[in-house]
C-alpha cells in the first residue's frame, strides 16, 4: 500500500496502463463526510471539478436513501448515482425513483433474528425505519423517532436489518436464512438479501455504462467497503479505516475529517 497524502512518490498514479479513472465511488460516513456528518466545502469543490471533467460519481452508503439525500444536499445536480442501504437500493441522487432493489421478505428477516439470538434490532423498509423494543439511538443516519414494534411485521419487504452484537457472527452464519451480512461499524451487524451489497450494486451501474472495475477508483473505511476497494483498479482507504480495510486497499489517504477524499482527487485527478 502507498500513501498519496503522506509520502508522495511523484507523478500522478492513475489506473493500470496509465488510464484515467472514469468513475469515482465513495462511501459516506467515515470517508466522504466529516466528523459532523457533512460534505466539506473542499470535498464539494473537488467532486464538482471531477464531474465537470467527465468523471461519474457514485455514492455508496449503509444509510437508507432518505438519510443519504439529507447529508448529500451539497452534491445535488452533479448527476451522481446513489447506492443506499448497503446496496439494497440503487438509483440517482437527484431522482428518488429506485432503479434496482434487492429486498428481504419479512419472514426471512424474522428467521435471521432467530439465528442471531437476543439482540437489539431495527429494520429499514422502503417506507421508513422501524425500531425493535430495545434498539438504542446509535445510528448516524438518525431515525430515533421511528415507530417501535415488537416484531418485524408482514406487508412490506425489508431493505436492511440492523442488530447490535458484541461478537460478530461467522461469515456464513445467516446462510440457513438465505441472507448475508456485513458491518459499517463495530458491534453492528447489517443483514441484507443476496446481491444487496455495494460491490454488486456498483457492478450493475458499471454494466449499464459499458464499463468495468478497471475504470474505478473507490474510497472507504469500514468492512462493508472492503469488496469495493478490492474490486476497484485503485482502492483507497482512509487513514481512519479499520486495519483489515487498510490491508485490502492499494493506497491510503488522509482522515475523513481532514478532506482525505478531496486531497486524493486534487493530487491524482484534477
C-alpha positions as CSV (number, residue, x, y, z in Angstrom):
1,X,0.0,0.0,0.0
2,X,1.1,3.5,-0.7
3,X,0.0,6.8,0.8
4,X,-0.7,9.6,-1.7
5,X,-1.0,12.2,1.1
6,X,1.8,11.5,3.5
7,X,4.5,10.0,1.3
8,X,4.1,11.1,-2.3
9,X,6.4,9.4,-4.8
10,X,5.8,12.0,-7.5
11,X,3.7,11.9,-10.7
12,X,0.0,11.0,-10.9
13,X,-0.7,7.4,-10.0
14,X,-3.6,6.6,-12.4
15,X,-5.2,3.2,-13.2
16,X,-3.2,0.3,-14.8
17,X,-1.9,1.2,-18.2
18,X,-2.0,4.9,-17.5
19,X,-5.8,5.2,-17.9
20,X,-7.7,8.0,-16.2
21,X,-10.5,6.9,-13.8
22,X,-13.9,7.3,-15.3
23,X,-15.8,6.5,-12.1
24,X,-15.3,7.7,-8.5
25,X,-17.0,5.5,-5.9
26,X,-17.1,6.8,-2.3
27,X,-18.6,5.6,1.0
28,X,-20.1,8.4,3.1
29,X,-19.7,8.1,6.9
30,X,-16.0,7.9,7.9
31,X,-15.0,8.5,4.3
32,X,-16.6,11.4,2.4
33,X,-18.4,13.1,5.3
34,X,-16.5,14.9,8.0
35,X,-16.9,14.4,11.8
36,X,-20.1,16.4,11.8
37,X,-21.6,14.1,9.0
38,X,-21.4,16.9,6.5
39,X,-19.8,17.3,3.0
40,X,-17.0,19.8,3.5
41,X,-16.5,22.6,1.1
42,X,-13.2,21.4,-0.2
43,X,-14.7,18.0,-0.9
44,X,-17.7,19.6,-2.7
45,X,-15.3,21.6,-4.9
46,X,-13.2,18.6,-5.7
47,X,-16.1,16.4,-6.6
48,X,-17.7,19.1,-8.7
49,X,-14.5,19.6,-10.6
50,X,-14.1,15.9,-11.2
51,X,-17.6,15.6,-12.6
52,X,-17.1,18.7,-14.8
53,X,-14.1,16.9,-16.2
54,X,-16.2,13.9,-17.2
55,X,-16.0,11.6,-14.2
56,X,-19.1,9.8,-13.0
57,X,-19.7,9.9,-9.2
58,X,-21.2,7.0,-7.3
59,X,-22.0,7.5,-3.6
60,X,-22.4,4.1,-1.8
61,X,-23.6,4.0,1.8
62,X,-25.2,1.9,4.5
63,X,-27.6,4.8,5.1
64,X,-31.1,4.5,3.7
65,X,-31.8,6.7,0.7
66,X,-33.8,9.2,2.7
67,X,-30.9,9.8,5.1
68,X,-28.3,9.8,2.4
69,X,-30.1,12.5,0.5
70,X,-30.3,14.7,3.5
71,X,-26.5,14.8,4.1
72,X,-25.7,14.9,0.3
73,X,-27.7,18.0,-0.4
74,X,-24.5,20.0,-1.4
75,X,-23.8,17.4,-4.2
76,X,-27.2,17.7,-5.8
77,X,-27.1,18.5,-9.5
78,X,-23.9,16.5,-10.3
79,X,-25.8,13.6,-11.8
80,X,-24.4,11.2,-9.2
81,X,-25.6,7.7,-8.7
82,X,-26.7,6.7,-5.2
83,X,-26.3,3.2,-3.7
84,X,-28.0,3.1,-0.3
85,X,-28.9,0.6,2.4
86,X,-25.6,-1.2,1.7
87,X,-26.6,-1.9,-1.9
88,X,-30.2,-2.9,-1.5
89,X,-31.3,0.2,-3.4
90,X,-29.6,1.8,-6.4
91,X,-30.7,4.9,-8.3
92,X,-29.8,8.5,-8.7
93,X,-29.0,11.2,-6.1
94,X,-31.3,13.6,-7.9
95,X,-34.0,11.1,-8.7
96,X,-35.9,9.4,-5.8
97,X,-37.1,6.6,-8.0
98,X,-35.1,3.4,-7.4
99,X,-33.7,1.6,-10.4
100,X,-32.5,-1.6,-8.7
101,X,-33.9,-3.1,-5.4
102,X,-32.8,-6.2,-3.6
103,X,-35.0,-6.7,-0.5
104,X,-35.9,-9.4,2.0
105,X,-39.3,-10.9,2.9
106,X,-40.3,-10.2,6.5
107,X,-40.4,-13.9,7.2
108,X,-36.7,-14.2,6.2
109,X,-35.8,-11.3,8.5
110,X,-37.6,-12.9,11.4
111,X,-35.6,-16.1,10.7
112,X,-32.4,-14.1,10.7
113,X,-33.3,-12.6,14.1
114,X,-33.9,-16.1,15.5
115,X,-30.5,-17.2,14.3
116,X,-28.8,-14.0,15.7
117,X,-30.4,-14.6,19.1
118,X,-31.5,-11.9,21.6
119,X,-30.2,-8.6,20.3
120,X,-31.4,-5.0,19.9
121,X,-32.6,-4.6,16.3
122,X,-34.0,-2.2,13.7
123,X,-35.1,-2.5,10.1
124,X,-35.2,-0.2,7.1
125,X,-38.1,-0.6,4.7
126,X,-38.9,1.5,1.6
127,X,-41.5,3.4,3.7
128,X,-39.1,4.1,6.5
129,X,-37.4,2.7,9.6
130,X,-38.9,0.5,12.4
131,X,-37.2,0.1,15.8
132,X,-37.3,-3.1,17.9
133,X,-38.2,-2.7,21.6
134,X,-34.6,-2.3,22.9
135,X,-32.9,-0.5,20.0
136,X,-30.7,2.4,21.2
137,X,-30.2,5.7,19.4
138,X,-26.8,4.9,17.9
139,X,-27.1,5.3,14.1
140,X,-25.6,8.4,12.4
141,X,-28.5,8.1,9.9
142,X,-30.9,9.2,12.5
143,X,-34.4,7.8,12.8
144,X,-34.5,7.8,16.6
145,X,-38.2,8.9,16.4
146,X,-39.2,5.9,14.2
147,X,-42.1,3.7,15.4
148,X,-41.3,0.9,17.8
149,X,-42.6,-2.6,17.1
150,X,-42.5,-5.9,19.0
151,X,-41.5,-7.9,15.8
152,X,-40.9,-7.4,12.1
153,X,-44.4,-7.1,10.6
154,X,-45.6,-8.5,7.3
155,X,-46.8,-6.3,4.5
156,X,-43.6,-4.7,3.3
157,X,-40.2,-6.0,2.3
158,X,-37.1,-5.1,4.3
159,X,-34.1,-3.4,2.8
160,X,-31.7,-3.9,5.8
161,X,-31.8,-5.5,9.2
162,X,-29.5,-4.0,11.8
163,X,-28.6,-5.8,15.0
164,X,-26.3,-5.0,17.9
165,X,-24.0,-7.9,18.8
166,X,-20.8,-7.8,21.0
167,X,-19.3,-10.6,18.9
168,X,-19.8,-10.7,15.1
169,X,-21.2,-13.9,13.7
170,X,-19.2,-16.1,11.2
171,X,-19.4,-15.1,7.5
172,X,-21.8,-17.9,6.7
173,X,-23.9,-17.6,9.9
174,X,-27.0,-16.5,8.1
175,X,-26.8,-18.9,5.2
176,X,-29.7,-21.0,6.5
177,X,-31.9,-18.0,6.0
178,X,-30.5,-17.3,2.6
179,X,-29.2,-14.0,3.7
180,X,-25.8,-12.3,4.1
181,X,-24.4,-9.7,6.5
182,X,-21.7,-7.0,6.7
183,X,-20.9,-4.2,9.1
184,X,-20.3,-0.5,8.8
185,X,-19.4,0.0,12.5
186,X,-18.0,-2.1,15.4
187,X,-20.7,-4.2,17.0
188,X,-23.3,-3.6,14.2
189,X,-24.4,-6.5,12.1
190,X,-26.2,-5.4,8.9
191,X,-28.2,-8.1,7.2
192,X,-29.2,-8.0,3.5
193,X,-30.6,-10.0,0.7
194,X,-28.2,-11.7,-1.7
195,X,-27.0,-9.1,-4.2
196,X,-27.7,-6.3,-1.8
197,X,-24.1,-5.2,-1.3
198,X,-22.1,-2.3,-2.5
199,X,-20.0,-4.2,-4.9
200,X,-22.9,-5.9,-6.7
201,X,-24.8,-2.6,-6.9
202,X,-21.8,-0.7,-8.4
203,X,-21.2,-3.6,-10.8
204,X,-24.7,-3.2,-12.1
205,X,-24.2,0.6,-12.5
206,X,-20.9,0.0,-14.4
207,X,-22.5,-2.5,-16.7
208,X,-25.2,0.0,-17.6
209,X,-22.5,2.4,-18.7
210,X,-20.5,-0.2,-20.6
211,X,-17.7,0.0,-18.0
212,X,-16.0,-2.4,-15.6
213,X,-13.9,-2.1,-12.4
214,X,-10.8,-1.3,-14.4
215,X,-12.2,2.3,-14.7
216,X,-12.9,2.8,-11.0
217,X,-11.2,4.5,-8.0
218,X,-13.0,3.7,-4.8
219,X,-12.8,5.1,-1.2
220,X,-13.9,3.5,2.0
221,X,-13.2,3.0,5.7
222,X,-15.3,0.1,7.1
223,X,-15.7,-3.7,6.5
224,X,-18.7,-3.1,4.2
225,X,-16.4,-1.2,1.9
226,X,-13.7,-3.9,1.5
227,X,-15.2,-5.6,-1.6
228,X,-15.4,-2.2,-3.3
229,X,-11.7,-1.4,-2.6
230,X,-10.7,-4.9,-3.7
231,X,-12.6,-4.8,-6.9
232,X,-11.6,-1.3,-8.0
233,X,-8.5,-0.7,-10.0
234,X,-7.5,1.8,-7.3
235,X,-8.9,1.2,-3.8
236,X,-8.1,4.0,-1.4
237,X,-8.6,3.5,2.3
238,X,-8.9,6.4,4.7
239,X,-6.3,6.8,7.5
240,X,-9.2,6.2,10.0
241,X,-10.1,2.9,8.3
242,X,-10.0,-0.3,10.2
243,X,-6.9,-2.4,9.8
244,X,-8.4,-5.0,7.6
245,X,-9.8,-2.3,5.3
246,X,-6.4,-0.7,5.0
247,X,-4.9,-4.0,4.1
248,X,-7.4,-4.5,1.3
249,X,-6.6,-1.2,-0.3
250,X,-3.9,-0.2,-2.8
251,X,-3.5,3.3,-1.4
252,X,-4.0,5.3,1.8
253,X,-5.3,8.8,2.1
254,X,-5.8,11.2,5.0
255,X,-8.6,11.0,7.6
256,X,-12.2,11.7,6.7
257,X,-12.1,14.8,8.9
258,X,-9.1,16.1,7.0
259,X,-10.6,16.1,3.5
260,X,-8.9,12.8,2.6
261,X,-11.0,12.1,-0.5
262,X,-10.6,15.7,-1.7
263,X,-6.8,15.6,-1.3
264,X,-6.5,12.4,-3.3
265,X,-8.7,13.7,-6.1
266,X,-6.7,17.0,-6.2
267,X,-3.4,15.2,-6.5
268,X,-4.5,12.4,-8.9
269,X,-7.4,13.6,-11.0
270,X,-7.6,17.4,-11.0
